[in-house]
Amino acid sequence: MAASSRSGVSGKLWLLACIVVVAIALYTAGWFYAASVLKEQTLALLGSQRDKGVSAECSEADYRGYPFRIGLFCSKVSVDDQVNGISATFGALRSAAQVYNPGHIVWELDSPVEIRTGHGLSVSTSWENFQSSLVTRLRGVERASTVIENSKTSVVSSATGQAVDISAAHTEIHLRQNGSDLDAAITLENTDTTMKDMPQILPSLTANADVTLVGRAGMIDGSDPNGVVLYDTEGELRSFSADLGQGRVITISGPFSFDERGYLSGKLKFRIEQVDGWRNSLTEAFPDIAPMLDTAANMLSALGGGRSASLDLTINRGKVFAGGFIPIGEIPPI
């Protein structure tokens, strides 16, 4: 090969190398610039609701993931809604999105979580693993999915002094914007519930809920002016089921609403399979009310004509009526 030919090839290689170096330098500068802008926007977004009485903080906010990912990291997350009297603190947050697909975000959150409400309700939750993903569009978050393993939740009411502990081996939460409405599907597997100074209420159960909240699509990404509270909210419970195994299943469906004070109203269809099985399980947990449970089971069996029963429930501001006129209990405000 002639010297001039070798010189020409060498020059092209040097030009290619320079182009690669410049491209890498521009990409690196662009990534760190995008990270700094996202960090500023995130902090601004967290503080943008202060005029509405809502403040949020991402402690030690930082963006990481260079070169192919970009994600927000916080050592601690806290939210304070002074208008609705709700405050919450969370553990460390880690998130990531591929540079070529920034609209798909995966994130992890550490426990514990502490939530307090103005109604005297305190909720504390811990877990072994929390993973979630978001799909965003120009209008905000379009879909979100969350999987939680081995969660333990304690709910305490200062008003009643009652404490309830709930644990679940596996939890899934799926949220989706449906126009202006919010669709939610929730699954709890191998769930145990206990109350203070009482034995376990029921055997381990699996629960599923499929619900739509009218006009609350913004709850999925925090753009809803009412935040995450359910006051003045109506919706449709397409299905709720609780399965104790051995055919012992309860299903509930129907429209519902919460008023401005958090009281529940609605017209729900209630169905219970294996009435005797449920009675036996509840009798073991509450032996003192066994006669009342026997009476209720006999009534349900008579209504259903056997081992299963269906019943229409009317709830008027927390007061529960069977068949629309027989009072059977009361539900406190949320």
Beta strands, then each sheet from edge to edge (+ up, - down):
strand 1: 54-59
strand 2: 62-64
strand 3: 69-74
strand 4: 76-81
strand 5: 86-90
strand 6: 93-98
strand 7: 101-109
strand 8: 113-117
strand 9: 121-126
strand 10: 129-137
strand 11: 140-157
strand 12: 163-178
strand 13: 181-195
strand 14: 205-213
strand 15: 233-243
strand 16: 249-258
strand 17: 264-272
strand 18: 309-316
strand 19: 319-322
strand 20: 326-330
sheet 1: 1+ 4- 5+ 8- 9+ 11- 10+ 7- 6+ 3- 2+
sheet 2: 1+ 4- 5+ 8- 9+ 11- 12+ 13- 14+ 15- 16+ 17- 18+ 19- 20+
end
